[in-house]
Amino acid sequence: MDINKFLKKDSLLDISDSFSLAKYTSSVIDNAEGRQILIHVLDIWDKVNNDTKEIWENLIERAGFYPYLNSKGLKNISFQAVIRREWYKSENLPGIYFHAKQKIIERNISRGRNIAVSAPTSFGKSLLIEEIVARNVYNNILIIQPTLALIDETRRKLQKYVEYNMVMNTMQQPSEKNVFILTAERVLEYKNLPKIDFLIVDEFYKVSPRAHDNRQGTLNIALSHVLAGDKVQSLYLTPTIDAISEEFLKKYDVYFFKTDYSLVNTEINEIRCNNSREKKNILFDMLASKKEPSLVYVSSPARAYKMAVEYLEYLKNDATRDISKQSLLLTDWISDNISEEWKLNSVLEYGIGVHNGELPRHVVSSQLEYFNQGKLKVMFVTTSLIEGVNTSAKNMFIFDETKGKIKLDYFDFSNIVGRAGRMKKYFTGKIYLFGEKPQKDNFQIDVPFVDQTNASDEVLINLPNSDMKVSSQEKIEILKKDIPFEMIEIIKNNYISVENQKNCIRKLRMTI
């Protein structure tokens, strides 16, 4: 059966076609192909043959699509299916039903297991975090996020749980029950952090040097401190990876749960261009023609800003397009507090946004809110968007093939693709790729503070001797040479390159 042909159809009205497809779907219900068919059926539900809908509803239930089953108000499932559905209902989140794979994770957490979850962007990992807090059974929960933007987003989702004191910075004092939402740096800076009952690490892949994140050393040190001593139940969340350090999994008794389960489809369309001018014109033409919201991935913050300005000029120069101006609280704030001349104001007024890590946090979070509300139709973004920020669009344009000057790898590409489509809203996300799709590679996470093979000096020097391998102990002894005894603790607590600190000490000595 040509599934790709079906996925392009906008109706399934013929009873014979619908029945035949349902019969085939039942044979592949447990794999990705079956899920693709069901998601598309849900997408075109109003144009599915009514006489076959009961069959489709039971297939949707059989696949474990309980969030869709509930939200769509489908009522023709069997009595046994109704009973099964109640098993997937959260006991702590009103009106929420887990899908099949979320339920597996939820049950493992209930049994007290430590679990590392590798799943697509659209899996619904953030719902698991909320479930843990909503249970109200842990005194101190620590959620480590990689960025301040994600801290703010997590705080907004969890602030309704008034039983807990929400701690986002080192100046806040803990109370009897706390949810600490901190970056790794703030974990290390927080004095007298109480005993943690549950640890959640979002974007866990950043612990590995392979993530090319200059903060990975700090995350390793923070985790080694939190996991030292009494056992801490933990949940590690990461976009799709292939494997995690066996030594880490064994040491902390962590169950690795890997799945490609997704409740949205993605359709990749390759765009071919002869030159850069044509490439940009095609992009702008396509953006202007789309009614649904679109994200445009580009390689750098400067390029995102420049492209947004150029797209606005394109719209203004096309007399056939009727573009309207809007007033936003953010543009008023920018005029009053930054400058009326900042061109970001102009693009925002015409429904165009810019997302990158160099903008003030308030400016970025406000744009994301406007985009999710439909006030911004297009956003030019960098990889800052793929670090777990909760926004999605119908259309994702991958305009550049690099991340800065480095070629996009398959891992980053997959995360960008994952921003297209949104459960219950955009059943099929459309990808428009201006370039070549990266080759799939095997993405394995090593954990330096455990494996120690690729551990940096600043990680090793912060490990207790009991956790260090012989080779690491020997390396640290060499590093400590020429360091005054009274400086060792200072060097450890700076969490930056030990050699660079030693060089600084040498230069200071030379000036005395």
N, C-alpha and C positions, 0 to 999 in steps of 0.2 A: 504494500500500500504506500502511495506517495504522500507521506505525511506533510512534507514541505508545501505541496500543492494545497492541501487542506488548510494549513496555517495561514494562507493568503486569502481564504474565502471569508466573506462577511455574512454568510447565512448557511443554515443547514436545515432547509425546509422540506426537502424530499424525504419521505418516511423510510424508503428503502435505503437511501444513502446513510441516513442517520442511524438506522438499525444496524447496518453493516459495519459502520465505523464504531458503534458502541460494542459490538461483538468483538471486533479486533482489539479495541482498547482494553477489554476485560482480560485479554491474553498478555498484555504488556503493562498492566496496571501498576506493577511494582518497580518499574524503571523510568528513566527520564523521558522516554518517548511517550509513555502513557500519561505522565504528568503534563507534558506539552499539549497533548490533545485536550485534556480536561480543562486546562487553563484557557485555551482558545474557545472551547465550548462555553465556558463561563463568560468570556469576553463578548460573545455574540448571542448570549442567552435569549434575548428577546426575539431572535430570528432562528431559533431552534424549533424543529417540529414538536408541537405540543404533545402529540401522542407518544413521543419517545422520551419526554422529559423525566418521567418517573425512573426510567432505566438509567438515565444520565445522573440523576440525583443519587441513586444508590452506588454508582461507580465513583462519584465524587466523595461519598462517605467512605467507600472501600479504600480509596487512596489516602484517607486521613486528612482531607482538606476541611477540617472542622471550622476554621475561621470563616471560610467562604460559605460553608453550609449554613452557618448561623446568620451571617450578615445578609445573605441573599434571601433569607426567609423561606428556604426550600422545605416543604412539608410532606413530600410524597415518599419519604424513606420508610423502610420497614420498621416494625416495632422493635426488632432486635437492634437495628441501626440507631434508633432513638436512645436505647439503653446504652449502647457503646458511646454515643456522642456525649452523654453525661459524664462518662469517665474522663473525657478530655476537657471538661469545664474546670477552670481555675477555682479553687476554694477561697482565694484571697483577692482576686481581681474581678469585680462585678462585670458580668456579661462577656467575659473573655474565655474563648476556647483555644486551647493549644492545638497546633497541628501535630501530626503523628510523631515527627522527630523531636519537636520541642517537648512532647510528653515524656519521651525516653529520658531526656536530660533532666526534666523536672523530677522524675521518679528517682534517678540516681542521686540528685541533690537531697531529696527527702530521706534517702537511706544513709546520708552522711558521707557519701563518696566525694573525692576530689575529681574534677573532670576538666579536660581541655577540649574545647569545641572548635572544630574547623568547619566552617560553613559559608555559603555564599552571602553576599551583602544583604540580599532580600530575605534571609532566613528568619529574621525576627529575634536576634540575639539580645537586643535591649529589653525585650519583654521579660527575659529570664532574670535580668537584674532587678526589674521592678517586682517580680514575683518574690524574690528573696527578701527584699525590704518589706513588702506587704505582709509577709508571714508574721513579722513582729516577734520573732523568737530569739533573735540574736541581740546581744547587748551592744557590741561594737562591730560594725561592718566597715571595711576599708575598700573603696573603689579607686583603683589607680588608673587615671586617664592620661594620655600622652600630651594633651594640649589644654589650655585655659578655656578655649571655645567648647570643648567637650565637657569640661567641668561644669560650665554654665548650663549647657544643654541638659546634663544629667540632673543638676540641681532643680531645674524647672520641672522636670518630670517627677521628681521625688518629693518636692516640697509639701505636697498634700499629706504626707505621712507625718503628722504632727507628733506622733509618739517619739519620734527621733529628733535629736539636735543635729542639724546639718552643718558640718564643718568643712569649709572650703579653703581656709588659709591658716597660717601658723599663729595668727593673733587670736583666733577663737579658742575659747576654753571648752573642754569636753564636759558633758554632764553625765547622767546615769546611763542613758542610751544614746548612741551616736552613729551617724553615717558619715564617715570621713571620705570626701570626694577630693582627691589630691593628685597632683603630678608626682612623679618619683622624686623630684627635687624637694618638693614640700614634705613628702614623707620623711626624708632625711633631716629636714630642718625642724620638723615638729618635735619639740621637747616633751618628754614623758608621754609618748604615745601609749595609750592603755593597751591591754591585751586584746588582740583582734580575734573575734570569733569566726568571722567569715571574710575571706579575701577574694576580691574580684579584680582581675587584670584585663582591661579592655585593650584591644590591639596588641595582644601578647607577642606577636611576631617581632615587635620592635626590640625584644630582648636580644635578638640575634644580630651579630655584625653584618649579616647578609642584608639586613633592612637598610643599611647605609644611613642610619640615623645617629647623629652625633650625641644623642642623649642615651644611647643604649647602655653605656657604662653605668650611668646613674641608676637606671632601671634595674640592672643586675645587682647593684649594691643594695638598693632599697628592698628588693625581694629577698636577698640573703639575710637581711636584718629581720624582716617581718616573719620569715619562715623559720628562723632560729628558735630553738627552745621548744615550748609546747606546740603540739600539733594544731594547725589552723586549717579548717575546711576551706577549700578554694575552688574557684571557677576561672578558667583562662579562656578568653574569647579571641578568636582571630579569623580574618578572612581565609579563604580556601588555601590550605597548604597541604603538603604531602606527608610530612612526618615531623615528629618532635624528638629531641634527644631521648634515647632510651634510658640513659643514666638519670636524667631528670625525672622521667616518669616513674622509674623504679624507686628512686630516693624518697620522693614525696607521695608515693602511692597514688599516682594520677592516672585516670582512665582517659585514653585518647579517643574521642568520638569524631570521626570524619564523615561528612556527608555532602552530597551535591544537591540535596533536596531543596527545591525552590518553589515558591508559589507565584512566580511571574515568569513569563517567557521573554527571551531576547531575540531580536531579529537583526542580523548584521548585514548591512548594505555597504559594499565597497565603492568608493567614489574615485574615479580616475581623472586626472587633470594633466594638461600639457605644460603648464607653467604656474608660477606663484600667483600671478595676477588672475588667471582663470580660476585657480583654486579658491581664492578669496571671493571672487564674484559669485561662484557657485554656492559657497557657504552662505553668503548674505542673501542670495535669492531664496535658498531653501529655508533659512531662518524666518524670513519675512512671510513665507507662504504657510508656515505651520501655525495652527490654531492652539495646539497644546504647548505647555512650557518646554523649553529646550536649554540644555547645558552644553557649553562649548569648551572642551579641554584644550588648553594651550600650554606651552612649555615653561613659561616664567611669569612672575607678577607683572613685570613691565609690559610684556606682550599682551597679557589679559587686559590691562588698562588701555593700551594702544588700540587693540582690536575693538573694544567696546566703543571708543570714540569714533573709530572709522565706520563702524556699523551704523551709528547714529547719523553720521554724515551721509552715508549711503541712503538711509531712509528719507532724510530731508531733501536729498537731491532727486528723488524719484517722485515726480509730480502725480503719478497715478496712485500713490499711497496716501491714505488719509491717516496721519498719525496724530494722536492727541496727547496733550501734556497733562500730568497729574501732580497734585501736591501731596507730599509725604512729610511726616514728622521728622524723618531723618534728614531730608534736604533742608528743612528749616534749621535743624540743629547744626548741620554742616555750615550753613550760611552764617549763623550766629557765633559759632565757636571755632571754625577753621577758616574758611574763605568762601565768599560768593563766587570767586573766579575758578574754584576747583572744578574741573570738567566732570568729575564724578557726579556732581550735582545734576549736571545737564543730562547725562545718560540715565540716571535714576528717574528723572522726571518723565522720561519717555519709555519707562518699563524695561530698562537694560541694567543689569547688575554686574559687579566685578567681585570675585571671591578669591582672595589670596592671603597668605600668612603675614603680609607686611602691613595690612590695613588695621586700624584700631579695632579692638574686639567688638565694641559696641556697633561699629559700622558694619562689620561682617555679620553679626548675629541678627541685626535688624534687616539686612538684605535677605538672609535666609528665611526669616519670618515672612517678609513680603513675597518672596518667591513661592513659598508654600501656600500663601493666600491668593496667589494669582496676580498680585500687583506688579510683579516683575515677570516678564514673559521669557526673557533670555538672560542667562548669566554666563559670563566668560570666567572660567575657573582654572586653577592649577591643581597639583596633587594635594594641596591643603584640604581639598574637599573630600578626599577618599579616606581620611583618618577617622571614619566612623561618624561624621556629621550626618544627622538624620534628615536628609533631603533627597528627593528623587524627582525625575522628570519623565515625560513620555519619550522625549528624544534626547539622545546623547551624541554630540558631534565630536569625534576625536580628530581634531584638526592637525595637531603636531604629533610626531613620533618620538619625541624626546622628553626627558624630565630634566630641565636645565639643559645641559649639553650631553647628557648621557641617554643612550637609547632606552626607550621604555622596555622593561622586561615583561614577561608574561604575567607575573604576579601583579604588578601595578596596572597593566592593561586590563586584567580580569576585574580588579577593584573599580576601575573607571567604568567598565561595561556594566558593573553591578549597580550603578547609579541610574540606569534606565529601567523604568517600570516601577510600580509601587503596588504592594498588596492591597486589594479591594478598590484600587483607583485606576491604575494603568496596568492592565493584565499583561500586555505585551509592550516591552520597552524597545524602541527602535534605535539601533546604533548606525551611525553614518561614519565610516572609517576612511579618512583621507590618507591612505598609505598602506603599508603592509602590516598584517597581523603578526605579532611576535610568535616565535616558535615556543611551544609548551616545553617547559623544563621542570625538573624535579626540585621543588622548593621545600627544603628541610630546615627546620629551626634547630640550631644548636643553642645551648643555654650556658654561656661562658662561666657563670659563677659556680656551675656544677661540673661541666665538661672540662673547663680550664684550658683546653687546647688553644682557643682563640681569645682567651681572656686578656684584657688590657691590664697594664700595670696598676692603674687606679682601682680596678676590680680586685685583683689579687691581693694588694696590700691591705684591703679592707676585710679580707676573709680571716676567720680565726684559724690557728694552726691545725686544729682538729678537722677542718674542712678542706685543708689544702693537700694536694697530692705532693709527692716527694719532689718532682720536677718543679712545681710551683714554689715550694719552700726554698729550694735552691736559688731560684730566680729572684725571689724577694730578698733573700740574704745579700745577694749581689747589689740589688737596687738600694738597700739601706746603707751600703757603704758610703762614706763621706757625708751622711746626713747626721747632723747633731741630734743626740737623743731627744732633746726637748722639742725638736722640730717634727719628729715623726708623726705625732698625733695631729699636728696642724696640717701636714701634707696629706694625711689620710682623709681628714675632714674637708679638704678642698674639692675632692672628687674630680680632679683634673690630672693631666699627664704628670706622672711622677718625675720623669726625666726633665721636663720643662721647669718644674718647680726646683729641681736640683740645680739646673743651670742658673735660675734666678738667684738662688742662695750663693752660688759661686761668684756671680757678678756683684752682688751686694758686698760680699767679703772683700772683693778686690777694691771696692771704693772706700773701705774703712782704713 
